């Protein structure tokens, strides 16, 4: 009887050890975003809430003009010239993250230049990148393929496009998407 008890205790300890290792192996999530009007920030906060990950706002050193026509003209020029604006801050230890959600408004069918700067500033090899976009009709544009070019050694998942005028009502859609891709916190 004592042998069975010792054996049972040993098995329980081993299984508990495996369970703790599995829990500590949980993916570390970072949600990064650039938001011109605040729409992308709202979606980023919803994703952060759903994943329990860390959140980081991408901020260019020089802010974009407040006038929408000016900003679209500047964005078009920067995208066409493959310009990478300087950023105010950096992530200290990007290596601790396994999954990086990357959010941007869709400008000229791609991500805003500050997001391209962010992605090209780090070695994201082996990481899973999950794009999300706010838009007013262009959906994801060609952002996913552009991210794959900037991060060729990363696993880029299909992204989530949310119409900017609907961001405040999108939380249910965001949570369903996170569940579908296996990224919702438990």
C-alpha positions in Angstrom: 0.0 0.0 0.0 2.8 2.4 0.9 4.5 1.7 -2.5 1.2 2.6 -4.3 1.0 5.8 -2.2 4.6 6.8 -3.0 4.1 5.9 -6.7 0.9 8.0 -6.8 2.6 10.9 -5.1 5.6 10.8 -7.5 3.3 10.7 -10.5 1.3 13.6 -9.2 4.5 15.6 -8.6 5.7 14.9 -12.1 2.4 15.8 -13.7 2.3 19.0 -11.7 5.8 19.8 -12.9 4.7 19.4 -16.5 1.6 21.5 -15.9 3.7 24.3 -14.4 6.1 24.2 -17.4 3.2 24.4 -19.8 1.8 27.4 -18.0 5.2 29.2 -18.0 5.5 28.4 -21.7 2.5 30.7 -22.4 3.1 33.1 -25.3 4.1 36.7 -24.3 2.0 39.2 -26.3 2.8 42.8 -27.3 0.2 45.1 -28.9 1.9 47.9 -30.8 0.0 50.5 -32.7 0.2 53.9 -34.4 -3.0 55.9 -34.3 -3.6 59.2 -36.1 -7.2 59.9 -35.1 -7.6 57.6 -32.1 -9.5 54.8 -33.9 -6.5 52.4 -34.0 -5.8 53.1 -30.4 -9.4 51.9 -29.5 -8.9 48.6 -31.3 -5.4 48.2 -29.8 -6.9 48.6 -26.3 -9.6 46.0 -27.1 -6.9 43.6 -28.3 -4.8 44.3 -25.2 -7.8 43.6 -23.0 -8.6 40.4 -24.8 -5.0 39.0 -24.8 -3.7 40.4 -21.5 -0.6 41.5 -23.4 1.6 44.6 -23.0 0.7 47.7 -25.1 3.0 50.2 -26.8 2.1 53.3 -28.8 4.3 54.0 -31.8 4.9 57.8 -31.9 6.9 59.6 -34.6 9.3 62.3 -33.5 7.5 64.7 -35.8 3.7 64.5 -35.5 1.6 64.5 -38.7 -0.4 67.6 -39.6 -3.8 68.0 -38.0 -5.4 68.8 -41.4 -6.6 65.6 -43.0 -5.8 66.7 -46.6 -2.2 67.6 -45.5 -1.7 64.3 -43.7 -2.9 62.2 -46.7 -0.6 64.1 -49.0 2.4 63.7 -46.7 1.5 60.0 -46.2 1.3 59.3 -49.9 4.7 61.0 -50.5 6.3 59.1 -47.6 4.9 55.7 -48.7 6.0 56.3 -52.3 9.5 57.2 -51.2 9.7 54.4 -48.7 10.4 57.0 -46.0 10.9 55.8 -42.4 10.2 58.6 -39.9 12.2 58.6 -36.7 10.3 57.3 -33.6 10.2 58.8 -30.1 10.6 55.6 -28.1 11.7 52.0 -28.5 10.9 48.7 -27.0 13.7 47.8 -24.5 13.5 44.0 -24.8 11.5 42.9 -27.9 13.0 39.4 -27.5 10.7 38.6 -24.6 7.7 38.7 -26.9 6.4 35.8 -28.9 3.4 37.4 -30.6 3.3 41.0 -31.7 0.0 42.5 -32.8 0.7 45.5 -35.1 -2.0 48.1 -35.7 -2.2 51.0 -38.1 -4.6 53.1 -40.0 -4.7 52.0 -43.6 -3.1 54.8 -45.6 -2.8 54.4 -49.4 -3.6 50.6 -49.1 -0.8 49.9 -46.5 0.4 50.7 -43.0 1.4 54.2 -41.9 5.1 54.9 -42.3 5.8 55.0 -38.5 4.6 51.3 -38.3 7.0 50.5 -41.2 9.8 52.2 -39.2 8.9 50.1 -36.1 8.9 46.8 -38.0 12.2 47.5 -39.8 13.9 48.6 -36.5 13.8 45.2 -34.9 14.8 41.6 -35.7 11.4 39.9 -35.5 12.6 36.5 -36.8 10.6 33.6 -35.4 7.9 35.9 -34.0 4.2 35.8 -34.9 3.0 39.1 -36.2 -0.7 39.8 -36.2 -1.8 42.9 -38.1 -4.9 44.9 -37.5 -6.1 48.0 -39.4 -8.6 50.7 -39.2 -9.9 51.9 -42.5 -12.8 53.6 -44.3 -13.2 51.1 -47.1 -9.8 49.8 -48.1 -9.8 47.0 -45.4 -6.2 45.6 -45.1 -5.0 46.9 -48.4 -1.7 45.1 -49.1 -0.5 45.5 -45.6 0.0 41.8 -44.9 2.3 41.3 -47.9 4.2 44.5 -47.0 4.7 43.2 -43.5 6.0 39.9 -44.9 8.6 41.9 -47.0 9.7 43.8 -43.9 9.7 40.7 -41.7 10.5 37.7 -43.9 11.5 35.4 -41.1 8.3 36.0 -39.1 5.0 34.2 -39.2 2.5 36.8 -40.4 -1.1 35.9 -39.7 -4.1 37.2 -41.6 -5.1 40.5 -40.1 -8.3 42.1 -38.8 -9.7 45.2 -40.6 -12.2 47.4 -38.7 -13.9 50.3 -40.3 -12.9 53.5 -38.4 -16.5 54.6 -37.9 -17.3 51.3 -36.1 -14.4 51.0 -33.7 -16.5 51.7 -30.6 -18.9 48.9 -31.5 -16.2 46.4 -32.6 -15.2 44.8 -29.3 -17.4 41.7 -29.9 -15.8 41.3 -33.4 -12.3 41.8 -31.9 -12.9 39.2 -29.2 -14.3 36.6 -31.7 -11.3 37.2 -33.9 -8.9 36.7 -31.0 -10.7 33.5 -30.1 -10.6 32.3 -33.7 -6.8 32.8 -33.9 -6.2 31.2 -30.5 -5.0 34.4 -28.8 -7.6 35.3 -26.3 -6.5 35.1 -22.7 -8.0 32.3 -20.6 
